[in-house]
Amino acid sequence: MAKISNYQNFEEKRRKFLSFVRNLSNKTFNLEEWEKLKKEVYYCKPLNVDVIVDDTTLREGLQMAELTTPTPTDMCKIACLLRDIGVERIEVITYTKSDQEAIKMMHDEGLGDMLAGWCRANKNDVDLALKLDFKQVGISHPVSYIHLEKWHDEKLEKIVENIVSSVEYAVNHGLTVFFHGEDSTRADWDFEKNIVNAVAEAGASVYRICDTVGIGVSDPEAPLPSGIPAKVRKLKEETSIPYLEIHAHDDLGNAVENTMAAIRAASGLYDKFYVSTTFLGIGDRAGNAETEKIIMNCYMHHNIKKWNLSLLRYTANYIATALNYYLPLNKAIVGDAAFQHESGIHLHGIKILPITYEVFPPELVGQKRRIIIGRRSGKHGIQMKIEEKLGKPVDENDPRLLNLIQIIREKYSNEGRRFAFTEDEFNELLKRVGFLA
């Protein structure tokens, strides 16, 4: 038999820790007590960089295939919600009459300083941005040989001259310019570096690393061109561009990971770093890094508290409705099932200590806990559901509870039921056993 250590010290440590956690785990959400609990339970590493969220839901997000085009009113409402969350830059598309009507409404709402128009590298797009009264623009152009194949017969020198000319034109007309290096993670570094230094000299303020097909690698040791941390370091060492941004696609499911890797690589190198994200990750093909996930990762892992987290769920629902987007049940943070519990084992844990299966309180992000009664719900879950309905405790030996448990077991064991009970169905059962009149 293996030797068993003396666990007395662990026992004392465990009880002290759990006593502290229980005292801060109130049934009613209290932000101050949650912050104390978070500090005790989770490790947070401070960052030496200001993370600036540059939400592009109203540009990149609207390019997602098969979404419904939102009305100008909806676009303006989404922009206002992003502002209220604390997003500091909002990138919008400008080309249609509907886009332009929405932009005017956003200006009327006082959003002008934070709006950024998306432009191709030509003066006509810049002129349109000026006409729409933008103060900043993003000028986007490929920097990889693969993407430059679209201009097969054009000499590289001529292509770069056009890029620089467009940036100079925008800067000379008073615009703050972000230059977007499309397909940066497949670009020849020496060529890309040449472009970055050229646009920096022309007056661009920010270079956007675009991981256009999601091939970026978060490993700090991964080499160029796909190594995201390496790209951040090299841009600092070998170019004169003042600031950087990351725009990560999710083709391999790594957009959030790569965005966070870029943030961490920028810490200590830059005083601020921009992250280009979309709410719910909507965007071309598999989409982008989710705004809500980046915000919550920065909050949970790095203790950044400058965003209004309580609006995340509402904003997700509003965007999903406005764009006719199916919000997946199990979408992290904002999905319907993110705080749903059916399993008896899970519900037992939630009843004793919510943090057992909830990484943070649902109320923090505008959510609420949902107890689902189904095949895997045991006595604890059914009891909790009744207490939720009645708003008061129920004795575990209450004969009505025991009767209800038996009825539910019969439904699944003998009647072949395969799906969870709806709220109305559960209410009818409560009436049947005498909990409700």
C-alpha positions as CSV (number, residue, x, y, z in Angstrom):
1,M,0.0,0.0,0.0
2,A,1.3,3.4,-0.9
3,K,2.5,5.6,1.9
4,I,-0.1,8.2,3.0
5,S,1.3,11.5,4.1
6,N,0.1,13.5,7.1
7,Y,-2.7,15.6,5.8
8,Q,-3.3,17.7,8.9
9,N,-1.7,20.8,7.4
10,F,-3.7,20.5,4.2
11,E,-6.8,20.0,6.3
12,E,-6.3,23.2,8.2
13,K,-5.4,25.1,5.0
14,R,-8.5,23.7,3.2
15,R,-10.9,24.7,6.0
16,K,-9.5,28.2,6.4
17,F,-9.7,28.7,2.6
18,L,-13.2,27.4,2.3
19,S,-14.4,29.4,5.2
20,F,-13.2,32.5,3.5
21,V,-14.8,31.6,0.2
22,R,-18.1,30.6,1.8
23,N,-18.3,34.0,3.6
24,L,-18.0,35.8,0.3
25,S,-20.3,33.6,-1.7
26,N,-23.6,35.3,-1.0
27,K,-26.8,34.4,-2.8
28,T,-27.3,38.0,-3.8
29,F,-24.5,39.3,-6.0
30,N,-22.2,41.8,-4.4
31,L,-19.4,43.2,-6.6
32,E,-17.2,44.2,-3.7
33,E,-17.3,40.8,-2.1
34,W,-16.8,39.1,-5.5
35,E,-13.7,41.1,-6.1
36,K,-12.3,39.9,-2.8
37,L,-13.1,36.3,-3.7
38,K,-11.6,36.7,-7.2
39,K,-8.4,38.0,-5.6
40,E,-8.2,35.0,-3.3
41,V,-9.1,32.3,-5.8
42,Y,-7.5,33.4,-9.1
43,Y,-4.0,34.5,-10.1
44,C,-3.9,37.8,-11.9
45,K,-0.8,39.1,-13.5
46,P,-0.8,42.9,-14.0
47,L,0.1,44.2,-17.5
48,N,2.4,47.1,-18.3
49,V,0.3,48.2,-21.3
50,D,-3.1,49.9,-21.8
51,V,-5.4,47.5,-23.8
52,I,-7.5,49.5,-26.2
53,V,-10.5,47.7,-27.6
54,D,-11.2,48.6,-31.2
55,D,-14.5,46.9,-32.0
56,T,-15.1,46.2,-35.7
57,T,-18.5,44.5,-35.4
58,L,-20.0,47.2,-37.6
59,R,-17.4,46.6,-40.3
60,E,-15.8,43.1,-40.2
61,G,-18.8,41.6,-38.4
62,L,-21.2,42.8,-41.1
63,Q,-19.2,41.0,-43.7
64,M,-20.2,37.6,-42.3
65,A,-22.1,35.7,-45.0
66,E,-25.9,35.4,-44.6
67,L,-26.4,37.9,-41.8
68,T,-29.3,40.2,-42.0
69,T,-28.2,43.8,-42.7
70,P,-29.1,45.9,-39.6
71,T,-31.1,49.1,-39.9
72,P,-29.3,52.4,-39.4
73,T,-31.1,52.6,-36.0
74,D,-29.8,49.2,-35.0
75,M,-26.3,50.1,-36.1
76,C,-26.4,53.3,-34.1
77,K,-27.8,51.4,-31.0
78,I,-25.0,48.8,-31.3
79,A,-22.4,51.6,-31.4
80,C,-23.9,53.2,-28.4
81,L,-23.9,49.9,-26.4
82,L,-20.2,49.4,-27.4
83,R,-19.4,52.9,-26.1
84,D,-21.3,52.2,-22.9
85,I,-19.3,49.1,-22.3
86,G,-16.1,51.1,-22.6
87,V,-14.9,50.3,-26.1
88,E,-12.6,53.2,-27.1
89,R,-12.7,52.9,-30.9
90,I,-15.4,51.6,-33.2
91,E,-14.6,50.8,-36.8
92,V,-17.5,51.1,-39.3
93,I,-18.1,50.5,-43.0
94,T,-19.1,53.5,-45.1
95,Y,-20.1,52.6,-48.6
96,T,-23.9,52.2,-48.7
97,K,-26.6,54.8,-48.1
98,S,-27.7,52.8,-45.1
99,D,-24.1,52.8,-43.7
100,Q,-23.9,56.6,-44.1
101,E,-27.2,57.2,-42.5
102,A,-26.1,55.2,-39.5
103,I,-22.9,57.1,-39.3
104,K,-24.8,60.4,-39.2
105,M,-26.9,59.1,-36.3
106,M,-23.7,58.0,-34.5
107,H,-22.3,61.5,-34.8
108,D,-25.6,62.9,-33.5
109,E,-25.1,60.6,-30.4
110,G,-21.7,62.1,-29.8
111,L,-19.7,59.2,-31.0
112,G,-17.7,61.1,-33.6
113,D,-14.3,61.0,-31.9
114,M,-14.3,57.2,-31.4
115,L,-15.5,56.3,-34.9
116,A,-13.1,55.1,-37.6
117,G,-13.8,54.6,-41.2
118,W,-12.5,51.6,-43.1
119,C,-10.7,52.5,-46.4
120,R,-8.9,50.9,-49.2
121,A,-5.6,52.4,-50.2
122,N,-7.1,55.0,-52.6
123,K,-7.9,58.7,-52.3
124,N,-11.6,58.2,-53.1
125,D,-12.2,56.2,-50.0
126,V,-10.3,58.8,-47.9
127,D,-12.4,61.5,-49.5
128,L,-15.6,59.7,-48.5
129,A,-14.3,59.4,-44.9
130,L,-13.6,63.1,-44.9
131,K,-17.1,63.8,-46.2
132,L,-18.6,61.7,-43.4
133,D,-16.6,63.7,-40.9
134,F,-14.3,61.0,-39.5
135,K,-11.3,62.0,-37.5
136,Q,-9.6,58.6,-38.0
137,V,-9.4,55.9,-40.6
138,G,-8.0,52.5,-41.2
139,I,-6.3,52.1,-44.6
140,S,-6.2,48.4,-45.5
141,H,-3.9,46.7,-48.0
142,P,-2.3,43.3,-48.4
143,V,1.3,42.8,-47.4
144,S,1.8,39.2,-48.4
145,Y,2.9,38.0,-51.8
146,I,-0.1,35.6,-51.8
147,H,-2.6,38.4,-51.5
148,L,-0.7,40.7,-53.8
149,E,-1.3,38.2,-56.6
150,K,-4.6,40.1,-57.0
151,W,-2.3,42.7,-58.7
152,H,-0.2,40.2,-60.6
153,D,1.0,42.7,-63.3
154,E,1.7,45.5,-60.9
155,K,5.3,46.1,-59.7
156,L,5.9,46.0,-56.0
157,E,7.4,49.5,-56.0
158,K,4.3,50.9,-57.6
159,I,2.0,49.1,-55.1
160,V,4.0,50.5,-52.1
161,E,4.0,54.0,-53.6
162,N,0.2,53.8,-53.9
163,I,-0.1,52.7,-50.2
164,V,2.3,55.5,-49.0
165,S,0.5,58.1,-51.2
166,S,-2.9,57.1,-49.7
167,V,-1.6,57.3,-46.1
168,E,0.1,60.7,-46.8
169,Y,-3.1,62.0,-48.3
170,A,-5.2,61.0,-45.3
171,V,-2.6,62.4,-42.8
172,N,-2.3,65.7,-44.7
173,H,-6.1,66.1,-44.4
174,G,-5.9,65.8,-40.7
175,L,-6.9,62.1,-40.2
176,T,-5.3,59.7,-37.7
177,V,-4.3,56.7,-39.7
178,F,-4.2,53.0,-38.8
179,F,-2.5,51.0,-41.6
180,H,-3.9,47.4,-41.8
181,G,-1.3,44.9,-43.1
182,E,-3.6,42.2,-44.6
183,D,-2.2,38.7,-44.3
184,S,0.7,39.8,-42.1
185,T,1.2,36.3,-40.7
186,R,2.1,35.0,-44.2
187,A,4.2,38.0,-45.3
188,D,7.9,38.1,-46.1
189,W,9.3,40.0,-43.1
190,D,11.8,42.2,-44.9
191,F,9.1,43.3,-47.4
192,E,6.5,43.9,-44.7
193,K,9.1,45.8,-42.6
194,N,9.7,48.0,-45.6
195,I,6.0,48.8,-45.9
196,V,5.6,49.5,-42.2
197,N,8.5,51.9,-42.1
198,A,7.2,53.6,-45.2
199,V,3.7,54.2,-43.8
200,A,5.2,55.3,-40.5
201,E,7.3,57.9,-42.3
202,A,4.1,59.0,-44.2
203,G,2.5,59.7,-40.8
204,A,0.6,56.5,-39.9
205,S,0.1,56.1,-36.1
206,V,-0.7,52.4,-35.8
207,Y,0.1,49.2,-37.7
208,R,-2.5,46.5,-37.6
209,I,-1.1,43.0,-37.7
210,C,-3.8,41.1,-39.6
211,D,-3.9,37.4,-39.1
212,T,-6.2,37.2,-42.1
213,V,-6.6,33.4,-42.4
214,G,-6.0,32.6,-38.7
215,I,-2.6,30.9,-39.1
216,G,-0.9,32.9,-36.4
217,V,0.9,31.1,-33.6
218,S,0.8,32.3,-29.9
219,D,4.0,30.5,-28.8
220,P,6.5,33.2,-27.8
221,E,9.2,31.1,-29.5
222,A,7.4,30.7,-32.9
223,P,9.3,32.4,-35.7
224,L,8.1,35.0,-38.2
225,P,6.0,35.4,-40.1
226,S,3.3,33.4,-38.2
227,G,4.7,33.9,-34.6
228,I,2.5,36.6,-33.1
229,P,4.7,37.5,-30.1
230,A,7.8,37.5,-32.4
231,K,5.9,39.8,-34.8
232,V,5.2,42.3,-32.0
233,R,8.8,42.3,-30.8
234,K,10.2,42.7,-34.3
235,L,7.9,45.5,-35.2
236,K,9.2,47.3,-32.0
237,E,12.8,46.6,-32.8
238,E,13.0,47.2,-36.5
239,T,10.3,49.7,-37.4
240,S,9.4,53.3,-36.4
241,I,5.6,52.8,-36.3
242,P,4.4,54.3,-32.9
243,Y,1.8,51.7,-32.0
244,L,0.4,48.3,-32.9
245,E,-2.9,46.5,-33.2
246,I,-3.8,42.8,-33.6
247,H,-6.7,41.7,-35.8
248,A,-7.0,37.9,-35.5
249,H,-9.3,35.6,-37.4
250,D,-10.6,32.3,-36.0
251,D,-10.1,29.8,-38.9
252,L,-8.2,27.4,-36.6
253,G,-10.0,28.5,-33.5
254,N,-7.1,30.5,-32.1
255,A,-8.2,34.1,-32.5
256,V,-8.7,34.8,-28.8
257,E,-5.5,33.0,-27.9
258,N,-3.5,34.9,-30.5
259,T,-5.0,38.2,-29.4
260,M,-4.1,37.6,-25.8
261,A,-0.6,36.5,-26.8
262,A,-0.2,39.8,-28.7
263,I,-1.3,41.8,-25.7
264,R,1.1,40.0,-23.4
265,A,4.0,40.4,-25.9
266,A,3.2,44.2,-26.1
267,S,3.3,44.6,-22.3
268,G,6.4,46.5,-21.4
269,L,7.2,47.4,-25.0
270,Y,4.3,49.8,-25.7
271,D,2.3,52.0,-23.4
272,K,-0.9,51.1,-25.2
273,F,-1.9,48.3,-27.6
274,Y,-5.0,48.0,-29.8
275,V,-7.1,44.9,-30.2
276,S,-9.4,44.6,-33.1
277,T,-12.3,42.4,-32.2
278,T,-16.0,41.7,-33.0
279,F,-18.8,41.0,-30.7
280,L,-19.7,37.3,-30.7
281,G,-16.8,36.8,-33.0
282,I,-18.9,37.5,-36.1
283,G,-17.0,38.1,-39.3
284,D,-15.8,36.6,-42.5
285,R,-15.7,32.7,-42.5
286,A,-15.1,31.5,-39.0
287,G,-15.0,35.1,-37.6
288,N,-12.7,36.9,-35.3
289,A,-11.7,37.2,-31.6
290,E,-14.8,38.0,-29.6
291,T,-14.9,41.4,-27.9
292,E,-16.5,39.9,-24.9
293,K,-13.9,37.2,-24.5
294,I,-11.0,39.5,-24.8
295,I,-12.5,41.9,-22.2
296,M,-13.2,39.0,-19.8
297,N,-9.8,37.5,-20.3
298,C,-8.2,40.8,-19.5
299,Y,-10.4,41.2,-16.5
300,M,-10.0,37.7,-15.1
301,H,-6.3,37.1,-15.8
302,H,-4.9,40.7,-15.7
303,N,-7.4,42.5,-13.4
304,I,-8.2,45.2,-16.0
305,K,-11.4,46.8,-14.7
306,K,-12.2,49.6,-17.1
307,W,-15.1,48.0,-18.9
308,N,-18.8,47.8,-17.9
309,L,-19.1,44.0,-17.8
310,S,-22.8,44.1,-16.9
311,L,-23.8,45.1,-20.5
312,L,-22.1,42.1,-22.2
313,R,-25.1,39.8,-22.2
314,Y,-27.6,42.5,-23.3
315,T,-25.3,43.7,-26.1
316,A,-24.9,40.1,-27.3
317,N,-28.6,39.5,-27.5
318,Y,-29.2,42.9,-29.2
319,I,-26.6,42.2,-31.9
320,A,-27.9,38.7,-32.4
321,T,-31.4,39.9,-32.9
322,A,-30.5,42.9,-35.1
323,L,-28.4,40.7,-37.4
324,N,-30.6,37.6,-37.3
325,Y,-27.6,35.7,-35.9
326,Y,-28.1,32.4,-34.1
327,L,-26.4,32.9,-30.7
328,P,-25.1,29.4,-29.8
329,L,-26.5,28.1,-26.5
330,N,-23.0,27.3,-25.2
331,K,-21.3,30.6,-26.3
332,A,-18.9,31.5,-23.5
333,I,-19.9,34.3,-21.2
334,V,-23.1,35.4,-23.1
335,G,-24.8,32.3,-24.3
336,D,-28.1,31.0,-22.8
337,A,-26.4,27.9,-21.4
338,A,-23.3,29.6,-20.0
339,F,-24.9,29.5,-16.5
340,Q,-27.4,26.7,-17.0
341,H,-27.2,23.6,-14.9
342,E,-29.0,20.3,-15.3
343,S,-26.7,17.6,-14.0
344,G,-27.3,16.6,-10.4
345,I,-23.6,16.6,-9.6
346,H,-23.2,20.1,-10.9
347,L,-26.3,21.4,-9.1
348,H,-25.1,19.9,-5.8
349,G,-21.9,21.8,-6.2
350,I,-23.7,25.0,-7.1
351,K,-25.9,24.7,-4.1
352,I,-23.0,24.3,-1.7
353,L,-20.7,26.8,-3.4
354,P,-21.5,28.5,-6.7
355,I,-17.9,29.0,-7.7
356,T,-17.6,25.2,-7.9
357,Y,-19.0,25.3,-11.4
358,E,-19.3,29.1,-12.1
359,V,-15.9,30.7,-12.8
360,F,-17.5,34.1,-12.0
361,P,-21.0,35.2,-10.9
362,P,-23.5,35.3,-13.8
363,E,-24.7,38.8,-12.7
364,L,-21.3,40.2,-13.4
365,V,-21.9,40.0,-17.1
366,G,-25.7,40.6,-17.0
367,Q,-26.5,36.9,-16.9
368,K,-28.5,34.8,-14.4
369,R,-28.2,31.3,-13.3
370,R,-30.7,28.9,-14.9
371,I,-31.6,25.6,-13.3
372,I,-32.9,23.1,-15.9
373,I,-34.8,20.0,-14.8
374,G,-34.1,17.1,-17.0
375,R,-33.0,13.4,-17.1
376,R,-29.9,14.1,-15.1
377,S,-31.4,16.3,-12.4
378,G,-31.4,14.8,-9.0
379,K,-33.0,15.7,-5.7
380,H,-30.7,18.8,-5.1
381,G,-31.5,20.3,-8.5
382,I,-35.3,19.8,-8.2
383,Q,-35.2,21.2,-4.7
384,M,-33.2,24.3,-5.9
385,K,-35.6,24.8,-8.8
386,I,-38.6,24.8,-6.4
387,E,-36.9,27.2,-4.1
388,E,-36.2,29.5,-7.1
389,K,-39.8,29.4,-8.0
390,L,-41.2,29.9,-4.5
391,G,-38.5,32.3,-3.3
392,K,-38.1,30.5,0.0
393,P,-36.4,27.4,1.4
394,V,-38.0,23.9,1.0
395,D,-37.3,21.1,3.4
396,E,-35.5,18.2,1.8
397,N,-37.9,15.8,3.5
398,D,-41.0,17.7,2.4
399,P,-43.4,15.0,1.0
400,R,-44.4,17.2,-1.9
401,L,-40.7,17.4,-2.9
402,L,-40.4,13.6,-2.6
403,N,-43.6,13.1,-4.7
404,L,-42.3,15.5,-7.4
405,I,-39.0,13.7,-7.6
406,Q,-40.8,10.4,-8.1
407,I,-43.1,11.9,-10.8
408,I,-40.1,13.3,-12.7
409,R,-38.2,10.0,-12.5
410,E,-41.2,8.1,-13.8
411,K,-41.4,10.5,-16.8
412,Y,-37.9,9.6,-17.9
413,S,-37.7,6.0,-16.8
414,N,-41.1,4.6,-17.8
415,E,-42.6,7.2,-20.2
416,G,-39.6,7.6,-22.4
417,R,-39.2,11.4,-22.1
418,R,-36.0,12.6,-23.6
419,F,-36.0,16.4,-23.2
420,A,-35.9,18.9,-20.3
421,F,-39.1,20.3,-18.7
422,T,-40.2,23.8,-19.9
423,E,-41.0,26.4,-17.2
424,D,-44.7,26.0,-17.9
425,E,-44.5,22.2,-17.6
426,F,-42.6,22.5,-14.3
427,N,-45.2,24.9,-12.9
428,E,-47.9,22.4,-13.7
429,L,-46.1,19.8,-11.8
430,L,-45.7,22.1,-8.8
431,K,-49.5,22.6,-8.9
432,R,-50.0,18.9,-9.1
433,V,-48.0,18.1,-6.0
434,G,-49.3,21.1,-4.0
435,F,-46.5,23.7,-4.1
436,L,-48.6,26.1,-6.2
437,A,-52.3,26.8,-6.1
